[in-house]
Amino acid sequence: LSIGGEKLYKLARQGIEVKREPRRVTVRSIRLLQFQRYEAKIEVVCSKGTYIRTLCHDLGQALGCGGCMAALRRTRSGSFSVENARRIGELTRADRDTLLPADTLFSAAASLTLTAAQEKRCRCGNPFRTDAPDGETRFYSENGEFLAIGRVANGEAVTVKSFFEV
C-alpha cells in the first residue's frame, strides 16, 4: 500500500506512523508454536494484503499487554512454499532446467496473448484496449513469451509488473 506515493513499509521502517483505513483480510489460522517468557512464536495462514506487524499489534491490544513483531519469515506464497525453495548459492547451470518459470507464480490468473500492437504498448508500459474479461491477467507475446502480469478493467489492460528483458 502507498500513501502520497510512499510505500507504507518504507515509512514504517523510518519510524513514521501513518493513519490507515481498516481493510478486510482473511486470517485462516493462527497457531501458537512456542511461548517463552514474553515472546510468542506464531504461525499465521492468511490472505494477501495482511500486515503481520499490524496483526501482532492488534493481538497485543486484545490481550491488554501490547505486542510487536520481532521477526518475520514467509514460508508460503500462493502455490510456492519454502520446502521447494533453493538458496541462490546452491543453484548451478544444470538447475536452469528445473527452475519454475516466473509465470507459474500467477497460474490462477487468466492469460491473454497480445497482438503485436498490444505487445508494443505493454513493453512501453502503456495501457491498451482488449476484449478480455476483467481481472488479473498474464500477458504473453504472440510467440509465447511471458511479458507481464496485469489487470483488465472495462476493456482496458494495464501492466502491474513486467517480466520481459529490456
Secondary structure, 3 states (H helix, E strand, C coil): CEECCEEHHHHHHCCCCCCCCCCCCCEEEEEEEEEECCEEEEEEEECCCCCHHHHHHHHHHHHCCCCCCCCCCCCEECCEEHHHCCCHHHCCHHHHHCCCCHHHHHCCCEEEECCHHHHHHHHCCCCEECCCCCEEEEEECCCCCEEEEEEEECCEEEEEEECCCC
